[in-house]
Amino acid sequence: MELLRRGAEQIIPEDELVAKLERSLKDNRPLKIKLGCDPSRPDLHLGHAVVLRKLRHFQDLGHQAILVVGDFTAMIGDPSGRNKTRPALSIEETRKNGKSYYEQATKVLSKKRLRITYNSDWLGKLDFADLIKFSSYITVARLLERDDFAKRLQEQTPISFHELLYPLAQAYDSVELEADVELGGTDQTFNLLMARDLQRAFGQEPQAILTTPLLEGTGGGAKMSKSYDNYVGLTDPPDQMYGRVMSIPDDLIRPYFEYCTDASADDLTHIGRQLADASVNPRDLKRRLAREIIALYHDQAAADGAQEAFDQLFVRKELPDDIPEYQFKGKESFLVQVLAEAKVTGSNGEGRRLISQGAVRVNDEVISDPNFTVQGGQTYIIKAGKRRFLKIVPK
């Protein structure tokens, strides 16, 4: 329980989880630990890893982890934490994303004692009579207790009827799997509790629930999300991981150690003392944090290499050794066009935005003119943003 409580937001109810664990030990029967996966967003980041790491703890204790890819529920679109519904996906799209989810999730999870399922396997077989039967177990008043629905109702924002079916569909997953425990972020608490209600209606022992906090993104405040560009991806290159972790606010150092690394309770206490000590530079703790995170998702050599590359670029102010070259054969061209053609930026518009933000240097001088041109026959060293470089050479 000490391990399972670490980094958990809530355990509902804790005494039931303790009883399940005790019975599991007595009967030598692993518990079924369920985690629903959203296949509409297959690129995983450290925010997703918080709950995945908790699932790994259950695996390490000998229990059965079950990843439920919500390929069927993704066609409904879960409105959790959103004012608008998510776009529905086809079964083919969700299956493809589910495969990507599994490949990335196993960077955290052990493939042993891991089962992956798709809820279309059972939800897709239900008929309208089944839906009527299941719906009879849940009241509309109960559904409208969900924060997102209540808020939208108050604001007179439309709620489509099919959205009300999402918590019911997710709850039925637990019935089908006879889940002993379900994990999820705090934004999923309502859906997880709904599963307990439905399991009771089906004569099953209700699952215990363990929720984990939503990790704040690298800029602080908002939760980590690719939409906010404040994420550290599980498959990001080591250099990019290192730079993003080094950019977090000082007040996120301890939470990141707690939720993103294997730091023990004693380690966390010591880190807290160091943060309170004015003689300790928080940057040094961030350097340790970045190395530990990279070592988890790559290896120690990659972590050491990423730190050296960061120091070369930002501490010693040296140019990286492997600047990509772009051979320019024309007489003259807009820099934003060259940057896009060389794949340094995704578009001319992105290049203009970087220039307007003062984030583009040409031969170590900041430029402010979005119509800056490069001339044929000359060599330029371009720095766009913090870590993107390009050497333009004549062909």
Sequence and secondary structure as in RCSB ss.txt:
>XXXX:A:sequence
MELLRRGAEQIIPEDELVAKLERSLKDNRPLKIKLGCDPSRPDLHLGHAVVLRKLRHFQDLGHQAILVVGDFTAM
IGDPSGRNKTRPALSIEETRKNGKSYYEQATKVLSKKRLRITYNSDWLGKLDFADLIKFSSYITVARLLERDDFA
KRLQEQTPISFHELLYPLAQAYDSVELEADVELGGTDQTFNLLMARDLQRAFGQEPQAILTTPLLEGTGGGAKMS
KSYDNYVGLTDPPDQMYGRVMSIPDDLIRPYFEYCTDASADDLTHIGRQLADASVNPRDLKRRLAREIIALYHDQ
AAADGAQEAFDQLFVRKELPDDIPEYQFKGKESFLVQVLAEAKVTGSNGEGRRLISQGAVRVNDEVISDPNFTVQ
GGQTYIIKAGKRRFLKIVPK
>XXXX:A:secstr
 HHHHTT SEEETHHHHHHHHHHHHHHT   EEEEEE TT    BHHHHHHHHHHHHHHHTT EEEEEE TTGGG
T   TT SS      HHHHHHHHHHHHHHHTTTS STTEEEEETHHHHTT  HHHHHHHHTTS HHHHTTSHHHH
HHHHTT    HHHHHHHHHHHHHHHHHT SEEEEEGGGHHHHHHHHHHHHHTT    EEEEE   B TTSSSB  
TTTT   BTTS HHHHHHHHHTS GGGHHHHHHHHS   HHHHHHHHHHHH TTS HHHHHHHHHHHHHHHHS H
HHHHHHHHHHIIIIIS    TT  EEEE SSEEEHHHHHHHTTSSSSHHHHHHHHHTT EEETTEE   TT EEE
TT  EEEEETTTEEEEEEE 
